[in-house]
Structures are given as structure tokens and as C-alpha cells.
Amino acid sequence: MKKKISKIPQFKSKEEEARFFETHSISSFQNEFKTVKARFAKNLSEGLHIRLDPDALMELRSEAKEKGIGPTTLARMWIMKQLSSSRH
């Protein structure tokens, strides 16, 4: 089976990719994308407020940014992982 060559170039950074798609229509590349299943969080109804020192908050925000998610989402993921592993 022959591998199809993409018209979308390889990017060195997200910034470079963003600049590319600012000047190119994504519809020109529609046949190169595939459908993916998305999962959404349950309807969360309760909040928890925690205080972090500035360094810890900066580290949380930095790690979340690397993963492309918000710091609250990352903190929730860590808490849920810890709760799940402590049940077993």
C-alpha cells in the first residue's frame, strides 16, 4: 500500500504551524484529516479551591501549557489519577 504524501509541511513549532494556517485555508487540506473520538468530562457540579505558593502555581501552569491544557484540568487529572490508584 502506497503511503500518501501530505501537502501539510512539517513544523518546527506550534507558532510556525499557526503562522502557516493563518495564511492557508484548512479546507484545502480536508482530505488529510481523519475523524477522532472525543471524550468530554462529566458534568462537574462541585468546586474545590486550593491555594498554592507562587512557585508551585507557576510550575503547574508551565506543565499544563506544555501539555496544551489548562492548569485546572491538569490538577484535576492528577487528583483523579491519585484517587484511582489509592482505591486499588
DSSP file (Angstrom, degrees, kcal/mol; ACC not computed):
  #  RESIDUE AA STRUCTURE BP1 BP2  ACC     N-H-->O    O-->H-N    N-H-->O    O-->H-N    TCO  KAPPA ALPHA  PHI   PSI    X-CA   Y-CA   Z-CA
    1    1 A M              0   0    0      0, 0.0     2,-0.3     0, 0.0     0, 0.0   0.000 360.0 360.0 360.0 128.8    0.0    0.0    0.0
    2    2 A K        -     0   0    0      1,-0.1     2,-0.4     0, 0.0     0, 0.0  -0.593 360.0-126.3 -81.0 130.7    1.5    3.3   -1.1
    3    3 A K        -     0   0    0     -2,-0.3     2,-0.3     1,-0.1    -1,-0.1  -0.623  23.8-125.0 -79.1 131.4    1.8    6.0    1.7
    4    4 A K        -     0   0    0     -2,-0.4     2,-0.4     1,-0.1    -1,-0.1  -0.584  20.3-129.4 -77.6 132.8    0.1    9.3    0.7
    5    5 A I        -     0   0    0     -2,-0.3     2,-0.2     1,-0.1    -1,-0.1  -0.705  23.9-124.8 -86.0 130.7    2.4   12.3    0.9
    6    6 A S        -     0   0    0     -2,-0.4    -1,-0.1     1,-0.1    23,-0.0  -0.458   7.9-151.5 -76.6 144.1    0.9   15.2    2.9
    7    7 A K  S    S+     0   0    0     -2,-0.2    -1,-0.1     2,-0.1    22,-0.0   0.593  78.5  91.6 -83.1 -14.0    0.6   18.7    1.5
    8    8 A I  S    S-     0   0    0     21,-0.1    -2,-0.1     1,-0.1     3,-0.1  -0.722  79.7-132.0 -84.4 123.1    0.9   20.0    5.0
    9    9 A P        -     0   0    0      0, 0.0     2,-0.3     0, 0.0    -2,-0.1  -0.224  23.3 -99.1 -70.6 163.9    4.6   20.7    5.8
   10   10 A Q        -     0   0    0      2,-0.0     2,-0.3     1,-0.0     0, 0.0  -0.655  41.4-145.6 -79.0 139.0    6.4   19.6    8.9
   11   11 A F        -     0   0    0     -2,-0.3     3,-0.1     1,-0.1    -3,-0.0  -0.834  17.2-152.5-111.9 147.1    6.6   22.4   11.5
   12   12 A K  S    S+     0   0    0     -2,-0.3     2,-0.3     1,-0.2    -1,-0.1   0.656  82.5   7.9 -86.8 -18.4    9.3   23.1   14.0
   13   13 A S  S  > S-     0   0    0      1,-0.1     4,-1.9     0, 0.0    -1,-0.2  -0.974  72.6-109.9-155.3 165.0    7.0   24.8   16.5
   14   14 A K  H  > S+     0   0    0     -2,-0.3     4,-2.6     2,-0.2     5,-0.1   0.832 119.0  57.5 -67.3 -31.9    3.3   25.5   17.2
   15   15 A E  H  > S+     0   0    0      2,-0.2     4,-2.4     1,-0.2    -1,-0.2   0.912 106.0  48.2 -64.9 -42.6    4.0   29.1   16.4
   16   16 A E  H  > S+     0   0    0      2,-0.2     4,-2.0     1,-0.2    -2,-0.2   0.906 112.5  49.4 -63.2 -41.8    5.2   28.2   12.9
   17   17 A E  H  X S+     0   0    0     -4,-1.9     4,-2.3     2,-0.2    -2,-0.2   0.909 109.7  51.4 -63.3 -42.3    2.2   26.0   12.4
   18   18 A A  H  X S+     0   0    0     -4,-2.6     4,-1.2     1,-0.2    -2,-0.2   0.917 108.9  50.5 -62.1 -43.5   -0.1   28.8   13.5
   19   19 A R  H  X S+     0   0    0     -4,-2.4     4,-0.8     1,-0.2    -1,-0.2   0.894 109.4  52.5 -61.3 -39.3    1.5   31.2   11.0
   20   20 A F  H >X S+     0   0    0     -4,-2.0     3,-1.1     1,-0.2     4,-0.6   0.946 111.3  44.5 -60.9 -48.9    1.1   28.7    8.2
   21   21 A F  H 3< S+     0   0    0     -4,-2.3    -1,-0.2     1,-0.3    -2,-0.2   0.626 102.5  66.5 -77.8 -10.6   -2.7   28.2    8.9
   22   22 A E  H 3< S+     0   0    0     -4,-1.2    -1,-0.3    -3,-0.2    -2,-0.2   0.761 113.6  32.7 -72.0 -24.4   -3.2   32.0    9.2
   23   23 A T  H << S+     0   0    0     -3,-1.1     2,-0.4    -4,-0.8    -2,-0.2   0.413 117.0  60.2-112.3  -0.3   -2.3   32.2    5.5
   24   24 A H  S  < S-     0   0    0     -4,-0.6     2,-0.4    -5,-0.1    -1,-0.1  -0.978  81.6-118.9-129.3 142.6   -3.7   28.9    4.2
   25   25 A S    >   -     0   0    0     -2,-0.4     3,-1.6     1,-0.1     4,-0.3  -0.652  11.9-144.5 -80.7 130.3   -7.3   27.6    4.4
   26   26 A I  G >  S+     0   0    0     -2,-0.4     3,-1.7     1,-0.3    -1,-0.1   0.766  97.7  70.8 -63.5 -24.6   -7.7   24.4    6.3
   27   27 A S  G >  S+     0   0    0      1,-0.3     3,-1.0     2,-0.2    -1,-0.3   0.741  85.6  67.1 -65.9 -20.8  -10.3   23.4    3.8
   28   28 A S  G <  S+     0   0    0     -3,-1.6    -1,-0.3     1,-0.2    -2,-0.2   0.682 108.1  38.8 -69.6 -16.2   -7.5   22.9    1.3
   29   29 A F  G X  S+     0   0    0     -3,-1.7     3,-2.4    -4,-0.3     4,-0.4   0.168  78.0 120.2-117.9  15.0   -6.3   20.0    3.4
   30   30 A Q  G X  S+     0   0    0     -3,-1.0     3,-1.2     1,-0.3    -1,-0.1   0.815  71.0  57.9 -54.4 -37.6   -9.6   18.5    4.4
   31   31 A N  G 3  S+     0   0    0      1,-0.2    -1,-0.3    -4,-0.2    -2,-0.1   0.587  99.1  62.1 -73.0  -7.7   -8.9   15.1    2.8
   32   32 A E  G <  S+     0   0    0     -3,-2.4     2,-0.3     2,-0.0    -1,-0.2   0.564  90.0  82.4 -92.1  -9.9   -5.8   14.8    5.0
   33   33 A F    <   -     0   0    0     -3,-1.2     2,-0.3    -4,-0.4     0, 0.0  -0.647  62.7-155.2 -96.1 152.0   -7.6   14.8    8.3
   34   34 A K        -     0   0    0     -2,-0.3     2,-0.2     0, 0.0    -2,-0.0  -0.928  25.9-102.4-124.4 153.3   -9.3   11.9    9.9
   35   35 A T        -     0   0    0     -2,-0.3     2,-0.3     1,-0.0     0, 0.0  -0.473  37.8-167.1 -72.3 138.3  -12.2   11.8   12.4
   36   36 A V        -     0   0    0     -2,-0.2     2,-0.4     0, 0.0    -1,-0.0  -0.922  23.8-112.1-124.9 153.3  -11.2   11.1   16.0
   37   37 A K        -     0   0    0     -2,-0.3     2,-0.4     2,-0.0     0, 0.0  -0.680  31.4-151.7 -83.1 136.1  -13.4   10.2   19.0
   38   38 A A        -     0   0    0     -2,-0.4     2,-0.4     2,-0.0    -1,-0.0  -0.883   3.4-155.2-110.2 140.3  -13.6   13.0   21.6
   39   39 A R        -     0   0    0     -2,-0.4     2,-0.4     0, 0.0    -2,-0.0  -0.927   9.2-160.2-112.2 139.7  -14.2   12.4   25.3
   40   40 A F        -     0   0    0     -2,-0.4     3,-0.1     1,-0.0    -2,-0.0  -0.910  24.1-105.8-119.8 147.0  -15.7   15.0   27.5
   41   41 A A        -     0   0    0     -2,-0.4     3,-0.1     1,-0.1    -1,-0.0  -0.283  44.6 -96.5 -64.7 152.4  -15.6   15.4   31.3
   42   42 A K        -     0   0    0      1,-0.2     2,-0.9     0, 0.0    -1,-0.1  -0.220  55.6 -79.5 -60.9 160.9  -18.6   14.5   33.2
   43   43 A N        -     0   0    0     -3,-0.1     2,-0.5     1,-0.1    -1,-0.2  -0.541  54.4-151.0 -66.6 105.2  -20.8   17.4   34.2
   44   44 A L        +     0   0    0     -2,-0.9    -1,-0.1     1,-0.1     3,-0.0  -0.685  25.3 169.7 -86.7 126.5  -18.8   18.7   37.2
   45   45 A S        +     0   0    0     -2,-0.5     2,-0.4     2,-0.0    -1,-0.1   0.593  53.5  65.8-114.5 -13.6  -21.0   20.4   39.7
   46   46 A E        -     0   0    0      2,-0.0     2,-0.3     0, 0.0    -1,-0.0  -0.857  63.5-152.2-112.8 146.9  -18.8   21.0   42.8
   47   47 A G        -     0   0    0     -2,-0.4     2,-0.4    -3,-0.0    -2,-0.0  -0.840   3.5-160.3-115.3 155.1  -15.7   23.2   43.0
   48   48 A L        -     0   0    0     -2,-0.3     2,-0.5     2,-0.0    -2,-0.0  -0.995   8.1-155.5-133.7 126.1  -12.6   22.9   45.2
   49   49 A H        +     0   0    0     -2,-0.4     2,-0.3     2,-0.0    -2,-0.0  -0.895  16.1 178.1-106.4 127.5  -10.5   25.9   45.9
   50   50 A I        -     0   0    0     -2,-0.5     2,-0.5     2,-0.0    -2,-0.0  -0.924  21.4-135.3-125.9 153.1   -6.8   25.4   46.8
   51   51 A R        -     0   0    0     -2,-0.3     2,-0.3     6,-0.0    -2,-0.0  -0.907  21.6-176.2-109.1 134.9   -4.0   27.8   47.5
   52   52 A L        -     0   0    0     -2,-0.5    -2,-0.0     2,-0.0     0, 0.0  -0.940  31.0-108.7-125.5 148.9   -0.6   27.3   46.0
   53   53 A D     >  -     0   0    0     -2,-0.3     4,-2.4     1,-0.1     3,-0.3  -0.397  41.9-103.4 -69.9 158.5    2.6   29.2   46.6
   54   54 A P  H  > S+     0   0    0      0, 0.0     4,-2.4     0, 0.0     5,-0.2   0.844 120.0  51.2 -55.2 -38.5    3.6   31.3   43.5
   55   55 A D  H  > S+     0   0    0      2,-0.2     4,-2.3     1,-0.2     5,-0.2   0.922 111.4  46.7 -66.7 -42.7    6.4   28.9   42.5
   56   56 A A  H  > S+     0   0    0     -3,-0.3     4,-2.5     2,-0.2    -1,-0.2   0.906 113.3  49.3 -65.2 -41.1    4.1   25.9   42.6
   57   57 A L  H  X S+     0   0    0     -4,-2.4     4,-2.6     2,-0.2    -2,-0.2   0.904 110.6  50.1 -64.7 -41.2    1.4   27.7   40.7
   58   58 A M  H  X S+     0   0    0     -4,-2.4     4,-2.3    -5,-0.2    -1,-0.2   0.904 111.7  48.5 -63.5 -40.8    3.9   28.8   38.1
   59   59 A E  H  X S+     0   0    0     -4,-2.3     4,-2.6     2,-0.2     5,-0.2   0.908 111.5  49.7 -65.3 -42.3    5.2   25.2   37.7
   60   60 A L  H  X S+     0   0    0     -4,-2.5     4,-2.4     1,-0.2    -2,-0.2   0.935 112.7  47.1 -61.2 -47.1    1.7   23.9   37.4
   61   61 A R  H  X S+     0   0    0     -4,-2.6     4,-2.3     1,-0.2    -2,-0.2   0.895 112.3  50.5 -62.3 -40.4    0.8   26.5   34.7
   62   62 A S  H  X S+     0   0    0     -4,-2.3     4,-2.0     2,-0.2    -2,-0.2   0.931 112.4  45.2 -64.7 -46.7    4.0   25.8   32.8
   63   63 A E  H  X S+     0   0    0     -4,-2.6     4,-1.5     1,-0.2    -2,-0.2   0.896 113.1  51.2 -65.3 -39.6    3.5   22.0   32.8
   64   64 A A  H  X>S+     0   0    0     -4,-2.4     5,-2.4    -5,-0.2     4,-0.7   0.910 108.3  52.0 -63.0 -41.8   -0.1   22.4   31.8
   65   65 A K  H ><5S+     0   0    0     -4,-2.3     3,-0.8     1,-0.2    -1,-0.2   0.899 105.9  54.4 -62.5 -40.6    0.9   24.7   28.9
   66   66 A E  H 3<5S+     0   0    0     -4,-2.0    -1,-0.2     1,-0.3    -2,-0.2   0.859 111.2  45.9 -59.2 -35.6    3.4   22.1   27.7
   67   67 A K  H 3<5S-     0   0    0     -4,-1.5    -1,-0.3     2,-0.2    -2,-0.2   0.536 114.9-118.3 -86.3  -7.1    0.5   19.6   27.5
   68   68 A G  T <<5S+     0   0    0     -3,-0.8     2,-0.3    -4,-0.7    -3,-0.2   0.775  78.2 105.2  76.9  26.6   -1.8   22.1   25.8
   69   69 A I  S   <S-     0   0    0     -5,-2.4    -1,-0.3    -6,-0.1    -2,-0.2  -0.830  74.9 -92.8-130.3 169.9   -4.4   22.1   28.7
   70   70 A G     >  -     0   0    0     -2,-0.3     4,-2.2     1,-0.1     5,-0.2  -0.463  33.5-116.1 -81.1 157.3   -5.3   24.5   31.4
   71   71 A P  H  > S+     0   0    0      0, 0.0     4,-2.5     0, 0.0     5,-0.2   0.840 115.2  54.5 -62.7 -33.9   -3.8   24.3   34.9
   72   72 A T  H  > S+     0   0    0      2,-0.2     4,-2.5     1,-0.2     5,-0.2   0.916 108.5  48.9 -65.6 -42.3   -7.2   23.4   36.5
   73   73 A T  H  > S+     0   0    0      2,-0.2     4,-2.4     1,-0.2    -1,-0.2   0.917 111.9  48.8 -62.6 -43.9   -7.6   20.5   34.1
   74   74 A L  H  X S+     0   0    0     -4,-2.2     4,-2.4     2,-0.2    -2,-0.2   0.924 111.5  48.9 -63.2 -44.8   -4.1   19.2   34.8
   75   75 A A  H  X S+     0   0    0     -4,-2.5     4,-2.4     1,-0.2    -1,-0.2   0.913 111.6  49.9 -61.0 -42.3   -4.6   19.5   38.6
   76   76 A R  H  X S+     0   0    0     -4,-2.5     4,-2.7     1,-0.2    -1,-0.2   0.902 109.7  51.4 -62.8 -41.0   -8.0   17.6   38.2
   77   77 A M  H  X S+     0   0    0     -4,-2.4     4,-2.3     2,-0.2    -2,-0.2   0.916 111.0  48.0 -61.7 -43.7   -6.3   14.9   36.2
   78   78 A W  H  X S+     0   0    0     -4,-2.4     4,-2.3     2,-0.2    -2,-0.2   0.917 112.8  48.0 -63.8 -43.4   -3.6   14.4   38.8
   79   79 A I  H  X S+     0   0    0     -4,-2.4     4,-2.7     1,-0.2     5,-0.2   0.937 112.6  48.1 -63.3 -46.2   -6.1   14.3   41.6
   80   80 A M  H  X S+     0   0    0     -4,-2.7     4,-2.4     1,-0.2    -1,-0.2   0.884 111.5  50.8 -63.4 -38.4   -8.3   11.8   39.8
   81   81 A K  H  X S+     0   0    0     -4,-2.3     4,-2.4    -5,-0.2    -1,-0.2   0.920 111.9  47.3 -63.4 -44.0   -5.3    9.6   39.0
   82   82 A Q  H  X S+     0   0    0     -4,-2.3     4,-2.0     2,-0.2    -2,-0.2   0.918 112.7  48.6 -64.7 -44.2   -4.2    9.6   42.6
   83   83 A L  H  X S+     0   0    0     -4,-2.7     4,-1.0     1,-0.2    -1,-0.2   0.908 112.1  49.9 -62.0 -42.1   -7.7    8.8   43.9
   84   84 A S  H  X S+     0   0    0     -4,-2.4     4,-0.6     1,-0.2     3,-0.5   0.918 112.4  46.1 -63.6 -44.2   -8.0    5.9   41.3
   85   85 A S  H  < S+     0   0    0     -4,-2.4     3,-0.4     1,-0.2    -1,-0.2   0.804 108.6  55.5 -72.3 -27.2   -4.7    4.4   42.3
   86   86 A S  H  < S+     0   0    0     -4,-2.0    -1,-0.2     1,-0.2    -2,-0.2   0.715 101.4  59.4 -77.1 -18.4   -5.4    4.7   46.0
   87   87 A R  H  <        0   0    0     -4,-1.0    -1,-0.2    -3,-0.5    -2,-0.2   0.733 360.0 360.0 -76.6 -22.0   -8.6    2.7   45.6
   88   88 A H     <        0   0    0     -4,-0.6    -1,-0.2    -3,-0.4    -2,-0.2   0.418 360.0 360.0 -99.2 360.0   -6.7   -0.3   44.2
